[in-house]
């Protein structure tokens, strides 16, 4: 496990449709969100990458690979990494009171962090979230124009939430020629290419908006608690609901 001390153009069109007055009658299948923070330059990451690949086969789990860039100096630049994913991991660490970030790290449901290669711990936490009652219900419908996304909380939320649309590619293969994993042919599952916060929601009245997605990358919507973050504007909190747009 590698640690680092914490330091200081989207293909999505949205039309907010205001607050719905009708009761949402249907819901999307409940998804447990698993985020893996990983790097092609991390020698301890391949087992976690393989575990996420396995987890991603379960349609009830939204397993996502987020590649970070803070190990790029070790001789291999991870071309899948984005600074925004490093910032997201640091925000999680700050919210938890941690002084360092590391790879591989899995975060289940936005709240439970663990070594991403610890199979027993990962599956135990996924099982807990799978049976937890859902407070936010999502309804996803599609028409010729795009997607209609509706959210309703029962009971109403005590704090606000952020609605996010994530774009990802189901599998990317990379041949790593330098660095700690030199010579490895790596396969990564559900590699995140974009993570956009598209709306803030007070969690009281039902909410609805329309999204039109461009490009071939797959997409999912994630509703997550929005918390004030001290030196950060906001911090990621528990994942309240998620659904694939497919």
C-alpha positions as CSV (number, residue, x, y, z in Angstrom):
1,X,0.0,0.0,0.0
2,X,1.4,3.4,-1.0
3,X,0.7,6.6,0.9
4,X,1.0,10.3,0.1
5,X,0.7,13.2,2.6
6,X,-2.3,15.4,1.8
7,X,-1.4,18.8,0.2
8,X,-3.3,21.7,-0.4
9,X,-15.4,19.7,-21.0
10,X,-18.2,17.3,-20.2
11,X,-20.4,15.4,-22.7
12,X,-23.5,16.2,-20.6
13,X,-26.4,18.7,-21.3
14,X,-28.8,19.4,-18.5
15,X,-32.2,21.0,-18.3
16,X,-33.4,21.3,-14.7
17,X,-37.1,20.6,-14.7
18,X,-37.9,22.1,-11.3
19,X,-39.5,20.3,-8.4
20,X,-41.9,17.6,-9.2
21,X,-45.3,17.7,-7.5
22,X,-46.4,14.2,-8.2
23,X,-45.3,11.2,-6.2
24,X,-42.6,9.1,-7.8
25,X,-44.1,5.7,-8.4
26,X,-41.2,3.7,-9.6
27,X,-37.5,3.4,-8.5
28,X,-34.3,2.2,-10.2
29,X,-32.6,-0.9,-8.8
30,X,-30.6,-0.1,-5.7
31,X,-26.9,0.1,-6.4
32,X,-24.0,-0.1,-3.9
33,X,-21.3,2.4,-5.1
34,X,-17.7,1.2,-4.7
35,X,-14.9,3.7,-5.7
36,X,-11.3,2.4,-6.1
37,X,-8.6,5.0,-6.1
38,X,-5.7,3.4,-8.0
39,X,-2.7,4.1,-10.2
40,X,-0.8,2.4,-12.9
41,X,2.4,3.5,-11.1
42,X,1.5,1.7,-7.8
43,X,3.0,-1.8,-7.4
44,X,0.4,-2.8,-4.8
45,X,-2.6,-1.8,-6.9
46,X,-2.9,-4.8,-9.3
47,X,-4.7,-7.1,-6.8
48,X,-7.2,-4.3,-6.0
49,X,-7.7,-3.7,-9.7
50,X,-8.4,-7.4,-10.2
51,X,-10.9,-7.4,-7.3
52,X,-12.7,-4.4,-8.7
53,X,-12.9,-6.1,-12.1
54,X,-14.6,-9.1,-10.3
55,X,-17.0,-6.8,-8.3
56,X,-18.0,-4.9,-11.5
57,X,-19.6,-8.1,-12.8
58,X,-22.4,-7.8,-10.2
59,X,-25.1,-5.6,-11.7
60,X,-26.2,-4.5,-8.2
61,X,-22.8,-2.9,-7.6
62,X,-21.6,0.3,-9.3
63,X,-17.9,-0.4,-9.1
64,X,-15.7,2.5,-10.4
65,X,-12.0,2.9,-11.0
66,X,-10.6,6.4,-10.3
67,X,-7.0,6.8,-11.3
68,X,-5.0,9.4,-9.3
69,X,-1.9,11.2,-10.5
70,X,0.3,11.6,-7.4
71,X,2.5,8.6,-8.3
72,X,3.3,9.8,-11.8
73,X,6.8,10.9,-10.7
74,X,7.8,7.3,-10.2
75,X,8.7,6.7,-13.8
76,X,5.3,6.1,-15.4
77,X,2.6,8.7,-16.1
78,X,-0.9,7.1,-15.7
79,X,-2.7,8.4,-18.8
80,X,-6.1,7.5,-17.1
81,X,-5.5,9.7,-14.1
82,X,-7.1,13.1,-13.6
83,X,-6.3,15.7,-10.9
84,X,-10.0,15.8,-10.1
85,X,-9.9,12.2,-8.8
86,X,-6.9,13.0,-6.6
87,X,-8.9,16.0,-5.2
88,X,-11.9,13.7,-4.6
89,X,-9.8,11.2,-2.7
90,X,-8.2,14.0,-0.6
91,X,-11.7,15.4,0.2
92,X,-12.7,12.0,1.5
93,X,-9.6,11.8,3.6
94,X,-10.2,15.3,5.0
95,X,-13.8,14.4,5.8
96,X,-12.5,11.3,7.7
97,X,-9.8,13.2,9.6
98,X,-7.1,11.3,7.8
99,X,-3.7,12.9,7.2
100,X,-2.7,10.9,4.1
101,X,-4.1,9.3,1.0
102,X,-3.0,6.0,-0.4
103,X,-3.5,3.5,-3.1
104,X,-5.2,1.2,-3.5
105,X,-8.1,2.5,-1.5
106,X,-11.7,1.5,-1.8
107,X,-14.5,3.6,-0.5
108,X,-17.9,1.9,-0.2
109,X,-21.1,3.9,-0.1
110,X,-19.1,7.1,0.3
111,X,-18.3,6.5,4.0
112,X,-16.3,3.3,4.6
113,X,-12.6,3.4,3.4
114,X,-10.3,0.3,3.3
115,X,-7.3,-1.2,1.6
116,X,-8.7,-2.0,-1.9
117,X,-7.0,-5.4,-1.9
118,X,-8.6,-6.6,1.4
119,X,-11.2,-8.9,-0.2
120,X,-12.9,-9.9,3.1
121,X,-13.3,-6.3,4.3
122,X,-14.5,-5.1,0.9
123,X,-17.2,-7.8,0.6
124,X,-18.3,-7.3,4.2
125,X,-18.9,-3.6,3.7
126,X,-20.7,-4.1,0.4
127,X,-23.0,-6.6,2.1
128,X,-23.8,-4.0,4.8
129,X,-24.7,-1.4,2.3
130,X,-26.7,-3.8,0.1
131,X,-29.3,-4.4,2.9
132,X,-29.4,-0.9,4.3
133,X,-32.8,0.8,3.7
134,X,-32.8,3.4,0.9
135,X,-33.7,7.0,2.0
136,X,-33.6,8.4,-1.5
137,X,-35.5,6.8,-4.4
138,X,-34.5,7.3,-8.0
139,X,-36.6,6.9,-11.0
140,X,-34.9,6.9,-14.4
141,X,-36.8,7.1,-17.7
142,X,-35.6,7.5,-21.2
143,X,-37.2,9.1,-24.2
144,X,-36.1,10.3,-27.7
145,X,-34.5,13.4,-26.2
146,X,-32.5,11.8,-23.4
147,X,-32.9,10.9,-19.7
148,X,-35.4,12.1,-17.1
149,X,-34.0,11.7,-13.6
150,X,-36.3,12.0,-10.6
151,X,-35.3,11.8,-7.0
152,X,-37.4,11.8,-3.8
153,X,-36.4,11.4,-0.2
154,X,-38.5,9.6,2.4
155,X,-38.2,10.9,5.1
156,X,-36.9,14.3,3.8
157,X,-33.1,14.7,4.2
158,X,-31.7,16.6,7.2
159,X,-28.9,18.0,5.0
160,X,-28.5,18.8,1.3
161,X,-27.3,16.5,-1.4
162,X,-25.5,16.7,-4.7
163,X,-26.6,15.0,-7.9
164,X,-23.7,13.7,-9.9
165,X,-23.3,12.1,-13.4
166,X,-20.4,9.8,-13.8
167,X,-19.1,8.7,-17.2
168,X,-17.0,5.6,-17.5
169,X,-15.6,2.9,-19.9
170,X,-16.3,-0.7,-19.0
171,X,-12.8,-1.9,-19.7
172,X,-9.4,-0.4,-20.7
173,X,-6.2,-2.4,-21.3
174,X,-2.8,-0.8,-20.9
175,X,0.7,-2.1,-21.4
176,X,2.9,-0.4,-18.8
177,X,6.5,-0.2,-19.9
178,X,8.2,1.7,-17.1
179,X,7.9,2.3,-13.3
180,X,7.0,-0.1,-10.6
181,X,4.7,-2.1,-12.8
182,X,7.0,-2.2,-15.9
183,X,6.1,-5.1,-18.2
184,X,2.6,-5.6,-16.9
185,X,-0.4,-5.8,-19.2
186,X,-3.1,-4.3,-17.1
187,X,-6.9,-4.5,-17.5
188,X,-9.0,-1.9,-15.7
189,X,-12.8,-2.1,-15.2
190,X,-15.3,0.8,-15.2
191,X,-12.6,3.5,-15.7
192,X,-14.1,6.9,-14.8
193,X,-13.5,9.5,-17.5
194,X,-15.7,12.3,-16.1
195,X,-17.4,13.1,-12.8
196,X,-19.7,16.0,-12.9
197,X,-21.8,17.6,-10.1
198,X,-24.9,18.7,-12.0
199,X,-27.3,19.8,-9.3
200,X,-27.7,20.6,-5.6
201,X,-30.8,19.4,-3.9
202,X,-32.3,20.3,-0.5
203,X,-33.7,16.8,-0.2
204,X,-37.1,18.0,0.9
205,X,-39.3,18.4,-2.2
206,X,-39.0,15.8,-5.0
207,X,-36.6,16.9,-7.7
208,X,-36.4,16.2,-11.4
209,X,-34.1,17.1,-14.3
210,X,-33.3,16.0,-17.8
211,X,-29.9,15.0,-19.1
212,X,-28.7,14.5,-22.7
213,X,-25.4,12.6,-22.9
214,X,-23.0,12.7,-25.8
215,X,-20.3,10.2,-26.7
216,X,-20.1,6.4,-26.1
217,X,-19.0,6.3,-22.5
218,X,-21.4,4.7,-20.2
219,X,-23.1,6.8,-17.5
220,X,-24.5,6.6,-14.0
221,X,-26.2,9.1,-11.6
222,X,-25.1,9.2,-8.0
223,X,-26.9,11.2,-5.3
224,X,-24.6,11.9,-2.4
225,X,-24.8,13.9,0.9
226,X,-23.4,17.4,0.6
227,X,-21.4,18.6,3.6
228,X,-19.6,21.8,4.4
229,X,-15.9,21.1,4.2
230,X,-13.8,23.6,6.1
231,X,-11.0,24.4,3.8
232,X,-13.0,22.5,1.1
233,X,-16.2,24.1,-0.2
234,X,-18.0,20.8,0.3
235,X,-17.1,17.3,1.2
236,X,-18.4,14.0,-0.1
237,X,-20.7,12.2,2.4
238,X,-22.7,9.0,2.3
239,X,-24.1,7.9,-1.1
240,X,-27.8,8.1,-0.8
241,X,-28.8,6.5,-4.2
242,X,-27.3,5.5,-7.5
243,X,-28.5,4.1,-10.8
244,X,-27.0,3.4,-14.2
245,X,-28.2,5.2,-17.3
246,X,-28.5,2.4,-19.7
